[in-house]
């Protein structure tokens, strides 16, 4: 029992040291997740920080991905662009929902709005030496008016768009389109830019922002 306790204490101390060593000054960790992200069967540590620095829409967030190399934690990658600021969710406040790891994929979810609501999910894979966005999905709209769903596979380039309209008198008929847009490269570093990325669909003429 004493040996087990000592081992657990050592592991806990090591993890705390890993967090404190790279933690931005004045920040608060709001989520910590462990999982293998580079395929070497050794779990990485993902930490999301709420920084003391304020942006236009609240506190800036920083995500750090730590990797253990030769028994020592190092920063594999970090970014202040992958997670939205603390008040970017509009009337609903903080849009950040969660960061998870599934099958080696880093998943970040946001949600916000008021009567008109929106939510999106980013999926990143570690490839070409950094974390690249391989999937984006979103849902937006208001019950009784319309609901728009987007699923964009950046690896294949396939973008599926669907808008289900309930209030046809004001918004017209429901729309659906599949479009291939290859070559879009987005990383953890340059995810949310000041000028939002967009694709205009050739058939429906709808604009998809991502």
GUSE-929327 format. One line per field, with one value per residue: residue number from 0; x, y negated, z of N, C-alpha, C in turn; residue in three letters. Coordinates in pm, whole numbers. Each point is the difference from the previous one (the first is absolute). Layout:
<recs>
fidren = (NUM/...)
n_c1 = (X/...)
n_c2 = (Y/...)
n_c3 = (Z/...)
ca_c1 = (X/...)
ca_c2 = (Y/...)
ca_c3 = (Z/...)
c_c1 = (X/...)
c_c2 = (Y/...)
c_c3 = (Z/...)
marro = (ALA/...)
</recs>
This chain:
<recs>
fidren = (0/1/2/3/4/5/6/7/8/9/10/11/12/13/14/15/16/17/18/19/20/21/22/23/24/25/26/27/28/29/30/31/32/33/34/35/36/37/38/39/40/41/42/43/44/45/46/47/48/49/50/51/52/53/54/55/56/57/58/59/60/61/62/63/64/65/66/67/68/69/70/71/72/73/74/75/76/77/78/79/80/81/82/83/84/85/86/87/88/89/90/91/92/93/94/95/96/97/98/99/100/101/102/103/104/105/106/107/108/109/110/111/112/113/114/115/116/117/118/119/120/121/122/123/124/125/126/127/128/129/130/131/132/133/134/135/136/137/138/139/140/141/142/143/144/145/146/147/148/149/150/151/152/153/154/155/156/157/158/159/160/161/162/163/164/165/166/167/168/169/170/171/172/173/174/175/176/177/178/179/180/181/182/183/184/185/186/187/188/189/190/191/192/193/194/195/196/197/198/199/200/201/202/203/204/205/206/207/208/209)
n_c1 = (82/106/41/-126/-12/121/-35/-122/63/90/-98/-74/111/27/-129/-1/119/-52/-108/59/77/-109/-58/-76/76/-61/27/-114/36/-70/97/9/60/-4/92/14/79/115/-79/67/-131/58/-81/-53/35/-132/44/-119/56/-53/43/89/59/-49/-91/-46/6/66/22/127/-14/76/22/47/85/10/126/4/119/46/-126/5/-88/-49/0/-94/-101/-13/-117/-9/-1/26/3/-131/-6/15/-17/61/-67/17/-133/51/75/61/58/107/-4/91/103/-4/37/-18/49/72/-128/48/-98/-35/-85/-79/-65/-93/-30/-122/-99/92/14/124/56/127/53/121/54/102/88/88/36/99/16/-132/-87/-53/-81/-61/-71/-106/-76/-115/-71/-91/-65/-132/-42/-67/129/125/55/124/32/125/49/119/28/93/2/-131/-28/-68/-85/-70/-91/-69/-101/-49/-87/-40/57/-66/-99/90/31/-113/40/-5/128/63/128/65/109/87/67/95/101/-105/96/-42/72/48/107/-61/-60/-15/-17/55/51/-129/40/-16/-104/-10/-108/47/-63/7/126/-9/24/104/-15/134)
n_c2 = (120/0/112/49/-40/52/107/5/-18/91/78/-21/16/106/36/-25/61/97/-12/-6/92/31/-6/-69/-104/23/111/54/121/6/66/127/43/132/25/110/-99/63/92/-53/5/-119/-12/-91/-121/-20/-127/-40/-117/-59/-82/-74/23/-121/57/-10/133/-65/92/-16/104/81/76/85/57/71/24/124/-58/126/21/-90/-80/-3/-121/88/-68/-129/-50/-129/74/114/-74/-20/-133/-35/-110/87/46/-133/7/109/-108/78/-3/1/116/45/66/84/123/32/122/-67/-38/-124/-4/-114/-24/-77/-87/-66/-131/-24/-69/-68/126/22/97/21/90/-14/67/23/19/66/-86/41/55/-9/-68/81/-98/111/-59/-54/-10/-44/-59/-64/-95/-4/74/54/-33/29/111/-49/107/-7/80/-44/97/-63/124/22/-110/103/-90/43/-61/-29/-61/34/-45/-62/-120/73/-58/7/130/25/74/124/4/57/13/75/-50/11/-26/35/36/9/-82/58/-69/60/-36/30/68/-78/-44/-121/35/24/125/7/75/-48/66/69/99/2/-36/100/-78/80/-41/1)
n_c3 = (0/83/-65/-4/125/22/-72/56/114/-41/-48/110/71/-81/8/130/5/-78/77/119/-55/-69/118/-89/27/117/-67/-41/38/-113/-62/40/-111/17/-94/-71/-39/24/55/104/27/-2/106/-77/43/-5/6/43/-31/105/-97/65/-118/-23/-75/-123/16/95/93/-36/-81/71/-105/90/-85/112/-33/45/8/2/39/-99/59/-125/-55/-35/51/-26/37/-37/-112/60/111/-11/-2/127/-77/-79/105/-4/-6/-57/-23/87/-122/80/-64/-87/51/-101/27/-128/15/89/3/-13/90/-61/101/-77/79/-69/22/-46/-56/-70/-18/45/-65/35/-79/54/-104/84/-98/77/-96/-77/120/-26/73/-94/-35/38/98/-60/107/-46/94/-72/67/-25/102/-99/-19/35/-43/12/-71/46/-91/40/-88/71/46/-20/70/49/-48/105/-73/109/-59/117/-89/110/2/-88/67/100/7/-60/-103/46/39/-99/38/-89/56/-98/113/-84/79/83/38/109/85/106/-71/-114/99/101/-122/0/-119/22/-5/-130/-30/-124/33/-106/59/133/-27/86/105/0/125/11)
ca_c1 = (-82/89/70/-97/-22/121/3/-104/44/106/-64/-74/98/59/-100/-12/120/-13/-93/55/121/-34/-122/17/-11/-130/-107/-68/-29/-143/-21/118/-38/113/-26/104/-33/97/9/111/-57/31/-96/35/-83/-57/-48/-61/16/-66/106/-41/-9/-133/-15/-122/-115/30/135/59/28/116/3/135/10/130/47/111/114/109/-38/-20/-108/32/-118/-10/-60/-92/-67/-99/-101/-88/-115/-57/10/-96/-134/-31/-123/-116/-85/26/128/117/-37/81/-70/88/108/7/87/-64/72/114/-45/-28/-132/-34/-139/-51/-145/-40/-117/-111/-111/72/109/100/98/91/99/124/75/139/89/141/59/93/73/-85/-140/-76/-145/-43/-145/-75/-145/-71/-145/-43/-136/-97/-116/-116/43/77/119/102/107/116/101/109/115/109/93/-51/-53/-146/-78/-142/-80/-145/-80/-139/-80/-133/-76/25/-53/104/134/-1/4/119/108/98/105/130/99/138/95/126/114/-15/95/-18/68/-31/62/-67/-139/-101/61/-85/-87/-51/6/-132/-15/-130/-40/-38/-137/-98/51/12/136/37/110/63)
ca_c2 = (-120/-116/-10/-53/-140/-74/-6/-94/-134/-39/-31/-126/-108/-19/-66/-138/-71/-20/-110/-125/-40/-69/-79/-144/-73/-56/76/105/118/30/140/81/126/86/97/13/-82/15/140/73/75/-71/-109/-141/-73/-121/-91/-123/-106/-129/-96/-126/-96/-16/-31/-76/75/67/53/87/137/66/145/56/145/38/134/44/46/40/-24/-142/-60/-108/-49/48/-112/-83/-98/-90/-21/116/-8/-134/-79/40/-59/7/76/-88/-2/120/-17/78/99/122/116/110/55/144/77/125/68/-80/-127/-105/-54/-121/-36/-130/-15/-133/-62/-38/76/62/75/59/88/59/97/11/123/-15/116/-35/46/-98/-70/-88/39/-54/18/99/4/-110/14/-106/-4/-134/-35/-20/88/-67/-75/96/59/25/92/6/102/-23/89/-70/99/39/-119/5/-86/28/-111/28/-99/43/-120/20/-121/-15/-128/-103/45/80/145/65/10/105/2/58/-72/43/-110/56/-89/-93/36/-75/65/-47/-131/-107/41/-107/-124/-120/8/136/73/32/67/-25/120/-38/36/-70/-136/-24/-24/79/-59/99)
ca_c3 = (0/8/-128/-95/33/-40/-147/-41/41/-93/-129/17/11/-133/-84/49/-43/-144/-20/52/-74/-125/18/-14/126/29/-65/75/-83/5/-38/-25/-63/-35/-105/-103/-117/-109/-39/59/113/125/8/10/95/-59/104/-49/99/-11/25/61/-109/-55/-142/-29/49/126/22/-102/44/-60/11/-6/-12/55/-32/83/-78/91/139/28/-76/-93/-70/-137/-73/76/-84/59/-103/-20/89/-1/123/104/-15/-143/-21/-4/119/79/69/-37/-102/8/55/43/-82/23/-90/-40/-110/-42/-55/96/-32/76/-26/44/-11/44/-61/88/-61/-111/63/-88/63/-98/47/-77/22/-44/2/-5/-126/-59/105/80/4/-112/4/-99/-6/61/-11/70/-5/38/-38/106/-15/-57/-119/-79/61/-101/41/-89/33/-95/16/-67/-57/-131/-66/-15/88/-8/51/4/73/13/26/57/-34/-145/-47/14/-38/-122/8/56/-98/26/-103/28/-80/24/9/48/18/112/105/125/111/135/14/-77/-12/-1/-44/9/-118/0/-126/-53/-129/-63/-71/-137/-37/83/21/143/48/116/75/86)
c_c1 = (86/73/-91/-23/118/7/-101/39/107/-57/-71/94/61/-96/-17/119/-8/-91/62/119/-33/-124/27/-28/-139/-117/-60/-31/-149/-33/134/-45/126/-39/110/-43/96/29/113/-41/33/-92/66/-94/-44/-59/-55/6/-89/106/-54/-16/-142/4/-127/-123/34/143/45/25/124/-11/144/-9/141/31/120/109/116/-29/-27/-111/50/-130/4/-59/-91/-59/-98/-116/-104/-127/-47/13/-121/-141/-47/-129/-126/-76/28/137/113/-38/74/-77/95/113/11/97/-69/71/114/-34/-31/-129/-31/-140/-35/-151/-39/-126/-100/-122/49/125/95/93/92/102/118/68/139/74/144/62/86/67/-81/-144/-79/-148/-41/-152/-63/-148/-67/-150/-44/-144/-88/-121/-122/32/79/119/97/109/108/95/108/117/116/100/-42/-48/-151/-71/-148/-77/-148/-68/-147/-83/-138/-92/25/-51/105/134/5/9/128/103/99/103/125/101/139/92/128/105/-13/89/-16/66/-50/48/-81/-151/-99/68/-99/-98/-44/7/-140/10/-140/-34/-57/-146/-103/35/7/147/24/121/59/135)
c_c2 = (-126/-21/-61/-149/-86/-17/-102/-144/-53/-40/-134/-119/-33/-76/-145/-84/-31/-118/-132/-50/-84/-90/-149/-73/-60/75/104/115/33/141/69/136/78/97/-2/-74/16/146/80/80/-64/-123/-138/-63/-130/-85/-127/-103/-121/-104/-126/-109/-3/-34/-81/68/81/50/93/138/52/150/45/151/38/145/34/60/27/-37/-144/-56/-114/-44/48/-108/-78/-107/-84/-24/110/-6/-145/-68/24/-57/4/76/-84/0/118/-3/84/110/133/111/107/23/148/63/132/58/-84/-136/-97/-71/-118/-45/-137/-5/-139/-50/-47/78/68/66/57/90/56/90/2/131/-14/134/-48/62/-112/-87/-97/49/-71/29/97/7/-117/27/-110/15/-137/-25/-22/90/-78/-81/91/51/37/90/5/108/-8/90/-62/96/40/-120/-2/-84/30/-112/37/-108/46/-119/38/-118/-32/-133/-109/43/91/149/49/20/108/1/69/-61/49/-121/53/-110/-102/48/-92/79/-55/-144/-112/22/-117/-134/-117/-5/145/65/34/71/-31/121/-36/25/-83/-147/-36/-19/80/-65/105/-51)
c_c3 = (0/-133/-105/22/-45/-152/-51/33/-96/-134/7/6/-134/-91/41/-46/-149/-30/42/-81/-121/13/-13/131/15/-60/94/-95/14/-48/-26/-52/-36/-110/-104/-126/-117/-36/60/124/136/7/4/104/-67/112/-67/112/-32/38/65/-107/-56/-148/-20/60/124/8/-113/61/-72/22/-17/-10/41/-32/88/-88/95/145/35/-88/-87/-67/-145/-89/94/-90/80/-96/-12/83/10/136/90/-14/-146/-30/-3/131/92/66/-56/-100/13/70/52/-99/35/-100/-28/-121/-56/-58/113/-41/92/-38/59/-21/50/-67/103/-49/-127/58/-105/81/-106/67/-95/34/-61/7/-5/-124/-58/106/83/-3/-110/18/-110/-12/72/-19/81/-16/50/-44/121/-24/-48/-123/-94/80/-111/58/-108/50/-108/36/-77/-63/-141/-80/-12/105/-24/70/-3/84/-2/46/52/-34/-147/-53/4/-56/-124/26/68/-110/42/-113/53/-96/37/-6/62/21/110/115/121/112/133/18/-67/-12/-12/-30/9/-117/-15/-137/-49/-135/-51/-84/-138/-35/77/21/149/38/127/66/92/50)
marro = (UNK/UNK/UNK/UNK/UNK/UNK/UNK/UNK/UNK/UNK/UNK/UNK/UNK/UNK/UNK/UNK/UNK/UNK/UNK/UNK/UNK/UNK/UNK/UNK/UNK/UNK/UNK/UNK/UNK/UNK/UNK/UNK/UNK/UNK/UNK/UNK/UNK/UNK/UNK/UNK/UNK/UNK/UNK/UNK/UNK/UNK/UNK/UNK/UNK/UNK/UNK/UNK/UNK/UNK/UNK/UNK/UNK/UNK/UNK/UNK/UNK/UNK/UNK/UNK/UNK/UNK/UNK/UNK/UNK/UNK/UNK/UNK/UNK/UNK/UNK/UNK/UNK/UNK/UNK/UNK/UNK/UNK/UNK/UNK/UNK/UNK/UNK/UNK/UNK/UNK/UNK/UNK/UNK/UNK/UNK/UNK/UNK/UNK/UNK/UNK/UNK/UNK/UNK/UNK/UNK/UNK/UNK/UNK/UNK/UNK/UNK/UNK/UNK/UNK/UNK/UNK/UNK/UNK/UNK/UNK/UNK/UNK/UNK/UNK/UNK/UNK/UNK/UNK/UNK/UNK/UNK/UNK/UNK/UNK/UNK/UNK/UNK/UNK/UNK/UNK/UNK/UNK/UNK/UNK/UNK/UNK/UNK/UNK/UNK/UNK/UNK/UNK/UNK/UNK/UNK/UNK/UNK/UNK/UNK/UNK/UNK/UNK/UNK/UNK/UNK/UNK/UNK/UNK/UNK/UNK/UNK/UNK/UNK/UNK/UNK/UNK/UNK/UNK/UNK/UNK/UNK/UNK/UNK/UNK/UNK/UNK/UNK/UNK/UNK/UNK/UNK/UNK/UNK/UNK/UNK/UNK/UNK/UNK/UNK/UNK/UNK/UNK/UNK/UNK/UNK/UNK/UNK/UNK/UNK/UNK)
</recs>
